[in-house]
C-alpha cells in the first residue's frame, strides 16, 4: 500500500465489530457471540471505490482500474481493565498504538439474542470505558518515562521542554480528557513526538443499528453518540453491520439495486471508508491512459514533485512540470485533448499543491 496508513477498529465485545470487519474485507475474522474470539489483529486491505475512476476509464478505454486502498485492523474487543492487562489488554493496546486512527464501533440497538458485556445497552458508557482505557494506558506510559527524563534533563537541557510538556499532558489526562483535545504549541508537539499517545488519535464513531432502523438509521442511542462526538470534535457514521454483511455476500452487480430497494444510496461501508480516508487527511490524484486509470494516495499539502514520486522516484528526480486538468473538465470536454482546446490544461511547477481529483500527466527527463 502506497501510504501504509491504517485504521484500527475497536469496540467492546459483542458490539458488531467483527461483523463489520468481515463485511469490510474478504479477510474473514471469526465472529462469534463471545468475548476474545479475535486474538490476532486481522488486517484487511480495502479498496476506496471511487466512481470518478470508472468514468475516466471509460473515456480512456483503460485496460484496468486501480483504486486507492486503505488498511483496516480488527483489534480484539477491549474490556474494562485492559490498561492493567485485563483480558488480553496489553496486546490490544500495542496493536492500537501501531494504527494511525481509530474507528470505534458502538452498539446502538437492543437485542435479546446478543449479550451485552455490561448487561444493558448504553453507548456513552461503552465509549467512555474504551476512552478511559486509552487514557490510562497513556498515563501509564508517561509515568514510566518521567523518572528517567527528570534525571536526563538535569544534564541535557534540550529535554526540559519534553519533560514540561509530558507533565502538561499528564494533568490533562488526569482531568479525564484525551490528549487530542489538549492545545499545544508546535514546539511542544515536536518535543513529545516520540510518544505515540493512544488518546491523541482521531476517532470516527460507528453507531451500529439494527435492520429495523433502516433507512433512517436514527434512534435515541445514535443521537446521544452524535452529541458526545460533536463535543469532542469527532464524526459519527450510523451503520447496520448485519446489513453490510448481507451486502458483502451479494454479487457486485446486484448490490446497488438491493441498496436502492431499502431506500439507501450508498452502503455503510462506502461511507465508512470515505470518512476514514478523509479523517487521515488523505486525498487522491488520478492518472489515466489506455493501460490503466489509477488513483494515487497522498496527504493534504503534497507538492507536485513529491506526488510524482508516488509513481516513481525517477519521475520526482527528473520532474519538469505537471499537466493538470480538473476531473470535471476532463468529463465536460471528453478528455485531455478536448480540455486543452478549451484552455483547461494547466502547466504547474514542482511546488504546486495537488488537489483531490486532479488528473495529472507528469513531464520528466
N, C-alpha and C positions, 0 to 999 in steps of 0.2 A: 504494500500500500504506500502511495507516494508520500503521504503526510504522517502516517503512523499515529494518528490521533485516535484515542479510544475512549469510549463512554462505558462506565460501569453501571450495570443495572442492579439496584439494591432494593430491599424491602424486607419486612418481617416475613417469617414463614407463612405460607398459605394466603398470600395476598394476590396471587396470579402472576408472579414474577417469571417463573419458568415457563408458564403457558405463553406469556408474551414473548419470551426469548425464543421459544420453539417456533412461534409464528414468524418472528423476525428472520430466522435463519433456517436453512435446511439442516443445520447442525443441531440435531435433536438433543435437548437436555432432558434428563429424567424428571417428569412432572408427576409427583405422587402426593397424596394427601398426608404427608408427614414431614416434620422439620428435618433438616440436614440431608435431604436426598441429593442435593447438589454439592458435591465436595470440592472437586477441582473446578476452578472457574472455567466455564466453557466459553470459547471465543467464537464469535460469528462475524464474518466479513459480509457486509450488506451493501448492495447497490443503492445509490441515491438516484432513483429513477427520475428522469427529467425529460418531459416531452419536447423540450427545445432540441434535444439531440435527435429525436425521431424525425422532427420536421426538417432539421438541417440535413440529415442523412438522406431524406427523400429528394432534397434539392441536388445533392452531390452524387446521388446514386452510390453511396458508400457500401463497401462490401461488409463492413461490420460497425457496430456501435459500442463504444466503451464508456460506461457511466463512471462517475466518481464513486468511491466507496468509503465506507466507514467501518470501524471495528467496534462491536459491542461485546462486552464481557459480562457473563451472567455470574454474579457474585453470590455465593450461598447465603441463605437467609440469616440475617443478623438477629441475635436475641439480646435482651437486656443483660448487661454484664459482659458484653463482648470485649470491651476495653480492658477488663480484668481477666480476659482469657476464657470467659464462659462460652459454652458451645465450642465452636472452632474459632473463637474470637480473633486471636492474633493473626491467623492466616487470612481471614476475611479482610481485616483492616489493612494488611500489607497489599492485598490484591486491589483494594480501592486506591491505595497510595499510588499505584502504577498507572491509574487511569487519569484522563485529562478533565473529565467532568462526570457528573452523576445523574442518572435517570432514576428517580425514586418512585417506585410503584406503591400506591396506597389503595387499600381496599375501600371502595365506596358502594358496596352492595351488601344486603342481608342475604343469608342462605343457611338453611338448617343442615344442608349436606356437607358444607365445608366448615371445619372447625376454625375458630379464630384463636390465635395464641392467647389473647387476653380474655377470651370468653365473650367479648362483645365488640361490635364494630364502632370504632371511634378513631377516624382518620387522623385527627390532630394529635391525639395521644400517640398513635403509631409513628407519626412524623417526628414527634418530639423524642421518642425513645431512640430512634436512629440518630437524630441530630445530636442528642446528648452523648451517645456512644462515640461519635466522631469528635465531639469537643473534648471528652475525657481522654481519648487517645492522644489528641493534640497537647493537652495539659501534661500528660504523662511524658511525652517526648520532650517538652520544654524543661520539665523537672530533671530529666536525665542529662540535659545538656548544660543547664545553668551552672552547677557547681564547677564543672570543668572550665567553662567560659570565664567565670569570675577569676579563677586562677590565672588563666592565659591573658586576660585583659590587663592584668597588672603590668605585664611587660610589653604586650602588643597593643599599642594604642588604637590600631585600626579595628580592634574587636569591640571597643567600647560601645559603638553605635549598635552593633548586633545585640549586645547584652541588654542595652536600654530598650531596644525595640522588642526583644523577646519578653521582657518584663511587662511591657505595654500590652503585648498580645495576651500574655497570661492573665492580666487584670480583666481584659475584655472577655476572655473565655470564662473567667470566674463569675462574670455577670450573666452567664448563660447565653452569650451571644457568639455566633460563628465568626471565624476570622474574616470571612468575606465581607462582613459589614463594618470592619474596622478601617477608618480612613488613615492611610499612612502616606508620608511623602515618598517621592521616588527614591531618595537616598535610603530611607528606612526599608522600603521594599527590597531594594538591592542587597541591603545588609543581611537579610534573612532569606535570601533566595534559595539557599541550600536546603532549607527545611520545607518539605512538601506537606503543608498542613491539610488535613482531610477536610476540615470545615471551611477551607478557603476556596474549594472547588465550586464552580457554578452548578446549580441543581435545576433539573426540569422535573416537575412532579407529573406522574401519570396517574390520573384518577380512574381506577378500574371499576367500571359499572356493569350491571347485569344486562342481559339481552332485552329485558322488559323496558329498559330506559332508552332504547333506540327509537327514532334517530336523534332526539334532542340531547341525550346523554347528560341530563341535568337533574340533580336532586339536591336535597339538603346537605348531604355529605360533600358533594362536589363544590357547592357554593362555599362551604366552610374552608375547604382546601384552597380554593381560589383566593379567599380573603387573606388566609395565612401567607400564601405565596406572594401575594401583592405587597404585603407589609415587608417582606424580605427582599423584594425586587426580583423574584423568580417567576417563571411561567408555569402554567398548568395545561396539560392536554388530557381531556377525558377520552378514554378508550374502552371498548369492551373486548378484553383479551380473548374471551371464549369465541366471539365472532371472528376475531383476527385469525384464530387457529383454524376455524372452518374455512375462511377465505384462502388461507395458505395451502389448503389441500385441493382447491379447485384449479383446473387448468387456467393458464393466464387469460385465454380468450373469453372465459366465462365470468371473470371476476368483476369487470366493470358493470355488466348488466345485473349481476347479483347485488352489488352495492346500490345501484340505482333503484332496484326493486324495494330496498329498505329505506329509500329516501336519502342516501348518502352520496356525496360527490367523490370523496377520496377515502381510501382505507385509513384506519387509525395509524397503521404503521408508516404510511407515506407521510402523514402529518408529523409523526414522532421523529422519523429520520430527518426530515427537513428542519424541524425545530432543533434537533441535536446538532445538526450541521451548523445552523446559524448561531447556536449557543457557543460553539467553539470558535466563532469568528471566522468561519471558512467561507470562501466563495469559489466559483469555478469560472474559468475562461474556456472557450471552445476552439477546437481546430477541426477543419472538415475538408474532405477530399474523397477521391474515389476509393482509396484504400480503407480509410476509416473516418468516422466522426467521433471525436473523443472529448470528454470533459477532464480538465486538469484542475486539481485542487490546490488552492493557495490560501494563505491567510490574508485578511484585510490589510491593506497598506503594503502590498508587494509591488515592487517596481518591475517594469517590463523585462529588463535584462535578467533579473532573478527568476521571473516567471518562465523565461525562455529556458533557464537551467533545469526546470522540471522535466522538459522534454529531453534535453541532452546537455551535458556540461560544455560541449564544443560550441553549441549554439549561443550559450551565455558568453563564452570567451570571445567568439567572433561576431558578437552582436553588432549589426549595422543600424537596423531600425525595425519597428513593428508596424505592420499594416493592419489597422484596427477598423472593424465595422461593427456597429451595434447589432445585436441579434435581430431586433425589429426591422432594421434597414435591410438586413440580409433577406428577410422574408418578403418585405414590401417590394424590393427590386429584384427578387428572384436570383439572388446570388451575388458574388463579389463583382463580377463584370458589370452587372446592372447597377450595383451600388456605386461603382467607380464612375459610371456615366453621369450619375446624379450628384457627384461630388461628395459622396458619403463615406469614402475610404480615407481615413486619416493616417498620416505618417507620424508615428510617435517615437521619441528618443528613449534612451535606456532608463531615464528616471520617471517615465510615465507611470502613474498609479493605475494598475489594471482594475477594471470594474467587472462585477458579476455579469456574465453573459456576453462579454466582449468576444467577437470571433476574430482570432488573430492569425496572421501569417508573419513569421519571423524571417527577416533577411539577415544573412550572416556570411562571413568569409568562409 
